[in-house]
Amino acid sequence: MTGKIGFIFLYIFFPLILTAQQNATMATVIATKLNLRANPSLTAPVVGQLRFGEKVRHIHQASQTQQIVEYEGVKGYWMKVIYREKEAFAFSGYLSFHSLIKENPATGINTDFRIMSASGGCGDIAYRPDWHWYGIFQTEKGDSLLEVDIEIYADASSDKEHEVKISMNRHQAYLLIGSKTPLQECYLGNILANKDGNFPSPLGFLYPGQRRDVWVSSQSGHSLTKTLYATGAVHTIGYCPEFENYQLFLCEDKKGKIPHDSCQELMQEFSFTGECNMVSPDWHGDLDGDQELDLIFLAASNSGAEYSLFLSSAAKNGEQVKKVAIFSIDNCY
């Protein structure tokens, strides 16, 4: 889309005072392609082109005001940048003052799969334009995994640092899943808590002593239930109780019994556990098409939130699931 910047802008004549964040020295391109121009005008010659993920230095002053312009529904302004040691101008709607999230080949985190908010937000960017992207939607059938085209932009009129444009406007996605290789579109079940198309409420914490069945399958004619089970010593009761030795297990329930060797401890996988030092199982089902359980967890606090994606297809060494992606959201204020 941004490779064709050069059409008509709607000019809106009101000033934008640059925020402290916009005084950063480097900006990251979040469009597939971004044209750089000799002057702040669409009729100015194109002097260069940047691609997704490339960084460029900007040279605005904190006291400057900018004229807001609108292009294809995105509000931004002309940003003065340095390109090949010369000044040029770029549309701010396709630049971010955050970095792309980092892959971790040693752990496999964010290397083959990504998870991302469908409504934008604040924080580092999980999007990759060369990957396949899918939304978890609440459809007429129930939860469905559907492939989508998405674009990321930074709207100057929004409180969010990044907005997400999704090709399927008839549904609101719960979350977006990115994969290096294609996934199969499929019906996932009926997991999302709300049925009105809005984001689901978290399924809630599991307090010590509580369990929740999250998967039922049939193997060799026998039913197998997978359950999340929490343990720990509670000292005071409340929404955020005081406890010690809190652990969360994913276990196989065989005929009403949970053999100890069928359990996988999960809390050690989380470096961020939110305000209550617990994580909430936010969604469960089969995302990767292997007929086994996959999980999404949410940890939240006043400063932000973090989603974690666990897939069964990545599990090794006796694991039932393996953490493959995280996505952090900072508060935008």
N, C-alpha and C positions, 0 to 999 in steps of 0.2 A: 504494500500500500504506500509506504512512504517513499519508495523508489520513484513515485510519480508526483512528488511534491512539486508544484509548479502550476497549479490550477488556481481557482478563485478562493480567496480567504474572505470571511465576513469580519470586518473590522469593528471592534467594540471599543469605544473610547473611554476607558477608565484605567487608572494607573494600577500597577501591581508593585508593591514595595517588596523588594527582595528580602527573603527571610534569611536567617543566619545559616540555614542548611544550604541555601542556594549560593552562599559565598564559598562553598567548597571549591577546591582547585581543579578537581577532575570530575568529569561526567561520563556515564556509560551509555552507549547507544542501545536502545531497547526495541528498535525497529529492525526489520530485515535489512533495509537499506535506508540511509539518510543522506540527502543532498546537502552540500555546503555551498553557500552563495557568496559572491563578492561583496554584496551590500544587503541590508535588511529589506529585501523586496523579492517578490516572486518573478519579477522580470529581470532580475540581476543574473549575470552569468553563473553557471554552476562551476565551481573551482575545484570540487573534490566530492568524494562520496565515501561514507563510512558504513561498515557493516555491523550487524548485531554483536554486541560484546566488546567492540573496540572502545577505547577511552580517548577523550579529547579534553584539553585544558581550556577552561573558560576564564574570562578576564573582567567580569562585571565588578562594579564597586557596590558596597552595601547601601549607599545612599541613592543609587540610581532608581528611576522608575521605568517601567516598560509598558508599551502599548500592547494590550491583549488582542490577539487575532484568533480566528476560529477556522479550522480546516477539518472537513469531514467529521464535524461534531466534537472535535478536540480543541480546547482552548489552550493557547500558549503564547509565547512571545519570541522575538528574534534574540538569540543569545550570541554574543560575540565570543568567538573561540580562536584558538591558535591552531592552524593546520599547516604543517610543513614550514614552520617558522614564520608564517604570514597570518594576518587577521582574516577571518571569514565569519559567516553568520549561519546559524543552524536553528531550526524550529525546536523550541524547548519541549514540546509535547512528546518527543520521542527520545528524550535524554533523561537519565536518572542519576541522582546523586548517591545511589547505593550501588553495591557490587553484585555480580552474579554469585549465587551460592556455590560453594566449592564441593567438588567431588572428592571422595576419600577412597581411593582404590584399595587401601589396606583393609578397610572395614566393609567396603561395598556400599557405603551410604551415598546416595544420590548419583551413583555411577550408571545404573541401568534403569532406574525408576525415579520419578519425582512426584511430589504431592504439592498442591498449590490451592490457595483460596480462589474461589470463583468470583469473588466480589472485590478483588484488589485489597489494598491495605498499605501498611508501612513496613519497611524492612528490606532485606536482600531479595534478589529476584531468582525464582526457581525456573522460570520459563526458558525453554530451548526451542527455537523455531524449526530445527531440523528433526525434532522428535515427533512421535505420534501422541496426540492428546485426547483424553476421554473425560467425559463428565459423569458423575454419579447423579442421576436424575430421579425424581419422583414422578413417574409417568402413570398412565391409566392402568397399566399392569401392576405397578409397584416400582421398586428400585430397578433401574436399568443402567447399564454401562453403554454409553453412546459416544462415538467418535465426534469430535468437534474441531472446528478451526477457531483459533483464538489469536487476539492481538493484545499487546500491552502498551499502555500509553500513560503519560503523566499530564493530567488536566489541571491547568492553573486555577480553575475555579473550585476544585475539590479539596477537602481536608485530607484525602488519602494521597499518598505519594505515588501510588500506581493504581490504575484502573484496568479492568479486564473486559474485553469485548468478545463475546461468545457467539458463534454462528447460529446456535439453536435458541432463539428467543422465546419459543413457546413454553419452555421449561426453565426453571431456575435450578442450576446445579448445586449440589451440596458441596462437593469438592471436585478438583480436577486432578487427574492422574496422567502423568507423562511416562512414556516408555520408549526406549531406543528401538524396540521391535514392535510390530503390530500386535495388539490384543484383539480378542474376539468380542464384538458387540454382543451383549447378552442380557437376559433378565436375571436380576440378582436376588430376587425375593422381596420381602416387605419389611425392611428393617428401620427405615427412617421414622423418627418419632412423630413428626408432624405430617399431616396428610393434606395440607393446604398449599404445598409447593414452596414453603418457606424453609429456611435452614432448620434442621432438627435440633431439639434440645439434647444436650448430652445425656446418654443413658444413665449417668450418675456414677458416683464412686462406689466401689466395693469396700465396705468397712470390714475389719477383722471378724472372721466367722461367717461372712456372707459368701454366697456363690451365685453364679449366673450361667445358665446353659447358653452357649452361643453357636452350637453346631450339632446336627444330627445326621448321621449317614448310616448306610447299611453295608456291612462287609461280610461276605460269605454267609449271607442270610441272618446275620446278627446285627442288631442296632448298636451304633457307637455314638455316644454323646461326648462332646468336648465342652468343658466348663471352665470358667474363670473362678478362682477361689482365693480369698484373701486371708492372711493370718497376721497375728501381731498381738501385743499386750496393750490394751486400752487403759489409760489412766484417767482421762476426763472425756465426757461425752459432749458432742456438739457437731456443727457442720464441719469444722476442722478439729477433730478430736486430738488430744495428746496421746501418743502411743509410742511404742518402741518396737523395733524388729519387724516393721511392716514389710510384708512380702506379698506379691501377687503371682499366682501360678496359673498356667494353662495346663489342664489335666484331661486325661481320657477317662471317662466314666464307663466302666464295664459292668453291666448288670447291677447298677446301683452302688458299685464300689469303686474307689479311686486308688489304684495301686500307686505307691509313692514313686516308683520308677517310671510312671507314665506322665509325670509332671515336669514342666519346664518353668523355671523361675524367670520372671520378666522384668522386675523392678531394676535389676542391674543394667538394663538396656537404656535407662533414662537418666540423662545428666540434668535435665530440668523437670521438676515434679510439681511446679506450681505452688500456690499459696498454702495448700494443705499437705504438701509432700506426698500426694497421691496422684495417679493419673486416671482419667475416666475412659473406659472403653466406649468409643464414640460410634463405631460402625463395625459390623462383622458380616462376612459373606465370602464369595469366591470371585476375586477380581482377575486372577491370572488364568482361569479356565482349566485348572488341574483337578477340579472336584474336591478341593480341600479348603480348609478354613484360612481366610485372610482377615487381618484386624487393622483398624485405625484407632489410635489412642489420642486423647487430647489432655494437655496439661495447661492450666491457665492461672494467671495472677493479675494484679492491677497493672503490671508493667507490660503484659503481652501474653501470648499463647504459643504453644508449639504442638503441631500435629506430627505423629509418627506412624509410618506405614510398615506393617509386617506382612510378609508373603510366605506362603508355604512352599512355593516352588524354589525359593532361595535357601531353604533350610538345609543344614548339614549336621553331621555328627550327632544324630539322635534328636536334633531340634524338631519341633513341630512347625515353628515359624521363625523367620529371621527378619530383623529390622533392615529395611532397604532404603528408606527415605525419611527425611525430616523437613519440616517447613515451619519457620518461626515468623510470627507476626508481632511487630512492635505496636504499642499504642500510638496513635497519630496525634497525640496532644501532650 
